């Protein structure tokens, strides 16, 4: 279960192959109130990024093996919304420039000044918050209508029911409200739902509509759709968070999902909501290869897979929403 204190703490990943520097960073960042995870190499850090919730990465530029620039480029592929701060040598303006060109949000020079370190971290996080705010403020109605139209086209191509995406969005918003999400988070979640299956445009029709069992190669095509969906949004800076939500909506909390094998709190919280709503809607709608099941049966499936495939907290929130709807439906039928 995700607790509020864990969800809203600032989680910083510090990466340096010099253990004395790593210990110094951990001590200083902890003293400043951050929740700190350390890694002695870029490879280890990338593994951690698949298992833990992270808000910002702080990385030494000149490391053996995968250096800081390569690390920034790699982690931003799987965490597009994460600010990355690189540590560079004093006076090394060229490295600082290359860091920013590689996608880093900022850089800090050595020797590290603790007060400046906090400023760089907080300014990087604040810039990201402002970007997300701009997303909400600039989400024009005409653009959203176009996105909804595109989602309907994807539903038709995928042999889904006409309102698959719309119903998934409705359930996502109800679950989000049940979990106490802010209006901005609900807006972001709704947008993510409408673009979460865009990647299916790149999958052959015969695979999406096949009534029988898929071959191994056809499954490879299906497994590509979250990363393809996120890829369509990759060039739009304001949609970085949406791209991350979309990319990870088929991850599992036990780490057995795709495309990146994220587990637990490393999976964006809004992705975990989308995963539950998408699965429920899929189970309760007919497909070419199977019949729909009842809402009650779908809830049993969600609960049976809570803690392995799905976030238990999200499953229980969804159950409360669905059970209220079932109760209201029974009441209407009884009244009629």
VEXDREN-2710 file (C-alpha; in Angstrom, 1 decimal):
% VEXDREN-2710
k/r/px/py/pz
1/UNK/0.0/0.0/0.0
2/UNK/1.2/3.5/-0.8
3/UNK/1.2/5.8/2.2
4/UNK/0.8/9.6/1.8
5/UNK/4.2/10.3/3.5
6/UNK/6.0/8.1/1.0
7/UNK/4.0/9.4/-1.9
8/UNK/4.7/13.0/-1.3
9/UNK/8.3/12.9/0.0
10/UNK/11.1/14.1/-2.3
11/UNK/13.1/11.0/-3.4
12/UNK/16.6/11.8/-4.6
13/UNK/18.9/9.2/-6.3
14/UNK/22.6/10.1/-5.9
15/UNK/25.0/8.4/-8.3
16/UNK/28.9/8.5/-7.9
17/UNK/31.6/5.8/-8.3
18/UNK/33.6/7.5/-5.5
19/UNK/32.3/6.0/-2.3
20/UNK/33.5/8.9/-0.1
21/UNK/31.7/11.4/-2.3
22/UNK/28.6/9.2/-2.3
23/UNK/28.6/9.0/1.5
24/UNK/29.0/12.8/1.7
25/UNK/26.1/13.4/-0.7
26/UNK/23.9/10.9/1.2
27/UNK/24.7/12.7/4.5
28/UNK/24.1/16.2/3.2
29/UNK/20.9/15.4/1.3
30/UNK/19.5/13.5/4.3
31/UNK/20.3/16.4/6.5
32/UNK/18.4/18.7/4.1
33/UNK/15.3/16.5/4.5
34/UNK/15.4/14.4/1.3
35/UNK/14.7/10.7/1.1
36/UNK/18.0/9.5/-0.4
37/UNK/18.9/6.4/-2.5
38/UNK/22.6/5.9/-3.5
39/UNK/24.2/4.0/-6.3
40/UNK/27.9/3.5/-6.9
41/UNK/27.5/3.1/-10.7
42/UNK/25.1/4.1/-13.5
43/UNK/24.1/0.5/-14.2
44/UNK/23.1/0.0/-10.6
45/UNK/21.3/3.3/-10.6
46/UNK/19.3/2.4/-13.7
47/UNK/18.3/-0.9/-11.9
48/UNK/17.1/1.1/-8.9
49/UNK/15.1/3.4/-11.1
50/UNK/13.0/0.4/-12.1
51/UNK/12.2/-0.5/-8.5
52/UNK/11.8/2.7/-6.5
53/UNK/9.9/5.9/-6.6
54/UNK/12.3/8.7/-7.6
55/UNK/11.8/12.4/-8.1
56/UNK/15.3/13.6/-9.1
57/UNK/18.6/12.1/-10.0
58/UNK/22.0/13.7/-9.0
59/UNK/24.9/12.1/-10.9
60/UNK/28.7/12.6/-11.3
61/UNK/29.6/13.3/-14.9
62/UNK/33.0/11.6/-15.0
63/UNK/32.3/8.0/-13.9
64/UNK/34.0/4.8/-15.1
65/UNK/31.9/2.8/-17.6
66/UNK/28.6/4.6/-18.3
67/UNK/29.3/8.3/-17.6
68/UNK/26.9/10.9/-16.4
69/UNK/25.8/12.1/-19.8
70/UNK/25.0/8.5/-20.9
71/UNK/23.2/7.9/-17.6
72/UNK/21.1/11.0/-18.1
73/UNK/20.1/10.0/-21.6
74/UNK/19.3/6.4/-20.4
75/UNK/17.2/7.3/-17.4
76/UNK/15.3/10.0/-19.3
77/UNK/14.1/7.3/-21.7
78/UNK/12.3/5.4/-18.9
79/UNK/11.6/8.4/-16.6
80/UNK/10.9/11.3/-19.1
81/UNK/9.6/13.6/-16.4
82/UNK/12.5/13.2/-14.0
83/UNK/14.9/16.2/-13.4
84/UNK/18.5/15.1/-13.7
85/UNK/21.3/17.2/-12.2
86/UNK/24.9/16.4/-13.2
87/UNK/28.0/17.1/-11.1
88/UNK/30.8/18.6/-13.2
89/UNK/34.4/19.9/-12.5
90/UNK/34.7/23.6/-11.6
91/UNK/35.0/25.8/-14.7
92/UNK/34.1/23.0/-17.0
93/UNK/31.6/25.0/-19.0
94/UNK/31.6/22.7/-22.0
95/UNK/30.6/19.7/-19.9
96/UNK/27.8/21.7/-18.3
97/UNK/26.5/22.7/-21.8
98/UNK/26.7/19.1/-23.0
99/UNK/24.8/18.0/-19.8
100/UNK/21.9/20.4/-20.7
101/UNK/21.9/19.3/-24.3
102/UNK/21.7/15.6/-23.1
103/UNK/18.5/16.5/-21.3
104/UNK/19.8/17.3/-17.8
105/UNK/17.7/19.9/-16.0
106/UNK/20.8/21.6/-14.5
107/UNK/24.4/21.0/-13.3
108/UNK/26.4/21.8/-10.2
109/UNK/30.2/22.3/-10.1
110/UNK/32.7/20.8/-7.6
111/UNK/33.5/21.3/-4.8
112/UNK/29.8/21.1/-3.9
113/UNK/28.4/23.9/-1.8
114/UNK/25.6/22.4/0.3
115/UNK/23.5/25.5/0.1
116/UNK/23.9/25.7/-3.7
117/UNK/23.1/21.9/-3.9
118/UNK/19.7/22.5/-2.3
119/UNK/19.0/25.5/-4.5
120/UNK/19.8/23.5/-7.7
121/UNK/17.6/20.6/-6.6
122/UNK/14.7/22.7/-5.6
123/UNK/14.9/24.9/-8.7
124/UNK/14.9/21.8/-10.9
125/UNK/11.9/20.4/-9.1
126/UNK/10.1/23.7/-9.3
127/UNK/10.7/24.0/-13.0
128/UNK/9.2/20.6/-13.5
129/UNK/6.1/21.6/-11.4
130/UNK/5.7/24.7/-13.6
131/UNK/5.9/22.7/-16.7
132/UNK/3.1/20.4/-15.4
133/UNK/1.1/23.5/-14.5
134/UNK/1.5/24.9/-18.0
135/UNK/0.2/21.6/-19.4
136/UNK/-3.0/22.0/-17.4
137/UNK/-3.4/25.7/-18.3
138/UNK/-2.7/25.2/-22.0
139/UNK/-4.8/22.1/-22.6
140/UNK/-7.1/23.8/-25.1
141/UNK/-10.5/22.4/-25.7
142/UNK/-10.0/21.9/-29.4
143/UNK/-6.9/19.9/-28.8
144/UNK/-8.6/17.6/-26.3
145/UNK/-11.5/17.1/-28.8
146/UNK/-9.0/16.1/-31.4
147/UNK/-7.3/13.6/-29.0
148/UNK/-10.7/12.1/-28.2
149/UNK/-11.4/11.7/-31.9
150/UNK/-8.0/10.0/-32.3
151/UNK/-8.7/7.7/-29.3
152/UNK/-12.0/6.7/-31.0
153/UNK/-10.1/5.8/-34.1
154/UNK/-7.7/3.7/-32.1
155/UNK/-10.6/1.9/-30.4
156/UNK/-12.1/1.1/-33.8
157/UNK/-8.8/-0.2/-35.1
158/UNK/-8.3/-2.3/-32.0
159/UNK/-11.8/-4.0/-32.3
160/UNK/-12.7/-2.4/-29.0
161/UNK/-16.2/-1.2/-28.2
162/UNK/-16.8/2.3/-29.4
163/UNK/-16.6/3.9/-25.9
164/UNK/-13.7/1.8/-24.5
165/UNK/-11.4/4.7/-23.9
166/UNK/-14.2/7.0/-22.7
167/UNK/-15.4/4.4/-20.2
168/UNK/-11.8/3.8/-19.0
169/UNK/-11.4/7.6/-18.5
170/UNK/-14.7/7.8/-16.5
171/UNK/-13.5/5.0/-14.2
172/UNK/-10.0/6.4/-13.8
173/UNK/-11.5/9.8/-12.8
174/UNK/-13.8/8.2/-10.2
175/UNK/-10.9/6.1/-8.8
176/UNK/-8.7/9.2/-8.7
177/UNK/-11.4/11.2/-6.9
178/UNK/-11.8/8.3/-4.4
179/UNK/-8.1/8.4/-3.8
180/UNK/-8.1/12.2/-3.2
181/UNK/-6.2/13.3/-6.3
182/UNK/-6.0/17.0/-7.0
183/UNK/-7.8/18.6/-10.0
184/UNK/-4.5/18.9/-11.8
185/UNK/-3.7/15.3/-11.2
186/UNK/-7.1/14.3/-12.5
187/UNK/-6.7/16.4/-15.6
188/UNK/-3.3/14.8/-16.3
189/UNK/-4.8/11.3/-15.7
190/UNK/-7.7/12.0/-18.1
191/UNK/-5.4/13.1/-20.8
192/UNK/-3.2/10.0/-20.3
193/UNK/-6.2/7.7/-20.7
194/UNK/-7.1/9.2/-24.0
195/UNK/-3.6/8.7/-25.4
196/UNK/-2.6/5.5/-23.7
197/UNK/-3.3/3.2/-26.7
198/UNK/-2.0/5.4/-29.4
199/UNK/0.8/2.9/-30.0
200/UNK/-1.7/0.4/-31.4
201/UNK/-1.7/2.5/-34.5
202/UNK/1.7/1.0/-35.2
203/UNK/0.5/-2.6/-34.7
204/UNK/-0.8/-4.6/-37.7
205/UNK/-4.6/-4.9/-37.9
206/UNK/-4.5/-8.7/-38.3
207/UNK/-2.7/-8.9/-34.9
208/UNK/-5.2/-6.6/-33.1
209/UNK/-8.2/-8.3/-34.4
210/UNK/-7.0/-11.9/-34.4
211/UNK/-9.7/-14.1/-32.7
212/UNK/-7.3/-16.9/-31.8
213/UNK/-4.1/-17.3/-29.8
214/UNK/-1.3/-15.0/-30.7
215/UNK/2.1/-16.2/-31.9
216/UNK/5.3/-15.2/-30.1
217/UNK/6.1/-12.6/-32.8
218/UNK/2.6/-11.2/-32.5
219/UNK/2.9/-10.9/-28.8
220/UNK/6.1/-8.9/-29.3
221/UNK/4.0/-6.5/-31.4
222/UNK/1.4/-6.1/-28.7
223/UNK/4.0/-5.6/-26.0
224/UNK/5.4/-2.6/-28.0
225/UNK/2.3/-0.5/-27.8
226/UNK/3.0/1.3/-24.4
227/UNK/6.4/2.4/-25.5
228/UNK/5.1/3.4/-29.0
229/UNK/2.4/5.5/-27.3
230/UNK/4.9/7.2/-25.2
231/UNK/7.2/7.7/-28.2
232/UNK/4.5/9.6/-30.0
233/UNK/4.5/12.2/-27.1
234/UNK/8.3/12.2/-26.6
235/UNK/8.8/15.4/-28.6
236/UNK/6.3/17.4/-26.6
237/UNK/8.0/18.7/-23.4
238/UNK/4.8/19.6/-21.7
239/UNK/3.6/16.0/-22.1
240/UNK/6.6/14.4/-20.4
241/UNK/4.6/13.3/-17.4
242/UNK/1.7/12.0/-19.6
243/UNK/4.3/10.0/-21.7
244/UNK/5.6/8.4/-18.5
245/UNK/2.1/7.4/-17.3
246/UNK/1.3/5.9/-20.7
247/UNK/4.6/4.1/-21.0
248/UNK/4.2/2.3/-17.7
249/UNK/0.5/1.5/-17.6
250/UNK/1.2/-2.2/-18.3
251/UNK/3.9/-2.6/-15.6
252/UNK/3.1/-4.9/-12.6
253/UNK/3.8/-4.1/-9.0
254/UNK/5.7/-7.4/-8.7
255/UNK/8.0/-6.3/-11.6
256/UNK/6.7/-8.7/-14.1
257/UNK/5.1/-6.2/-16.5
258/UNK/6.3/-4.3/-19.5
259/UNK/8.0/-2.5/-21.2
260/UNK/10.6/-1.7/-18.5
261/UNK/9.9/-4.2/-15.7
262/UNK/9.2/-1.5/-13.1
263/UNK/7.9/-2.6/-9.8
264/UNK/6.1/-1.2/-6.8
265/UNK/6.5/2.6/-6.2
266/UNK/8.8/3.0/-9.2
267/UNK/5.6/2.8/-11.3
268/UNK/4.0/6.2/-11.5
269/UNK/1.0/6.3/-9.3
270/UNK/-1.3/7.5/-12.1
271/UNK/-0.1/4.6/-14.2
272/UNK/-1.2/2.2/-11.5
273/UNK/-4.7/3.8/-11.5
274/UNK/-4.8/3.5/-15.3
275/UNK/-3.7/-0.2/-15.1
276/UNK/-6.6/-1.1/-12.9
277/UNK/-9.3/0.9/-14.8
278/UNK/-8.0/-0.4/-18.2
279/UNK/-8.1/-4.0/-17.0
280/UNK/-11.6/-3.7/-15.5
281/UNK/-13.0/-2.2/-18.7
282/UNK/-11.3/-4.8/-20.8
283/UNK/-12.6/-7.7/-18.7
284/UNK/-16.2/-6.3/-18.8
285/UNK/-16.3/-5.7/-22.5
286/UNK/-16.5/-8.4/-25.3
287/UNK/-13.5/-9.0/-27.5
288/UNK/-13.2/-11.1/-30.7
289/UNK/-11.4/-13.8/-28.7
290/UNK/-13.6/-14.0/-25.5
291/UNK/-16.9/-12.9/-23.9
292/UNK/-17.3/-10.2/-21.4
293/UNK/-17.5/-11.0/-17.7
294/UNK/-19.7/-9.4/-15.1
295/UNK/-18.6/-6.4/-12.9
296/UNK/-18.7/-8.7/-9.9
297/UNK/-16.5/-11.3/-11.6
298/UNK/-14.1/-8.5/-12.7
299/UNK/-13.7/-7.2/-9.1
300/UNK/-12.8/-10.7/-8.0
301/UNK/-10.1/-10.9/-10.6
302/UNK/-8.7/-7.5/-9.6
303/UNK/-8.6/-8.5/-5.9
304/UNK/-7.0/-11.8/-6.8
305/UNK/-4.2/-10.0/-8.5
306/UNK/-3.8/-7.2/-6.0
307/UNK/-0.2/-7.0/-4.8
308/UNK/1.1/-8.9/-7.8
309/UNK/-0.2/-7.2/-10.9
310/UNK/-2.1/-4.3/-9.4
311/UNK/-1.6/-1.8/-6.6
312/UNK/-3.8/-3.0/-3.7
313/UNK/-4.7/0.5/-2.7
314/UNK/-5.9/1.3/-6.2
315/UNK/-7.8/-2.0/-6.4
316/UNK/-9.8/-1.2/-3.2
317/UNK/-10.6/2.3/-4.4
318/UNK/-11.9/0.9/-7.7
319/UNK/-13.9/-1.7/-5.8
320/UNK/-15.6/0.9/-3.7
321/UNK/-16.5/2.9/-6.9
322/UNK/-17.8/-0.2/-8.7
323/UNK/-19.7/-1.6/-5.7
324/UNK/-21.5/1.7/-5.3
325/UNK/-22.5/1.6/-9.0
326/UNK/-23.7/-2.0/-8.6
327/UNK/-25.7/-1.0/-5.6
328/UNK/-27.3/2.0/-7.4
329/UNK/-28.1/-0.2/-10.4
330/UNK/-29.8/-2.8/-8.2
331/UNK/-31.8/0.0/-6.5
332/UNK/-33.0/1.4/-9.8
333/UNK/-34.1/-2.0/-11.0
334/UNK/-35.9/-2.7/-7.8
335/UNK/-37.7/0.7/-8.0
336/UNK/-38.7/0.1/-11.6
END
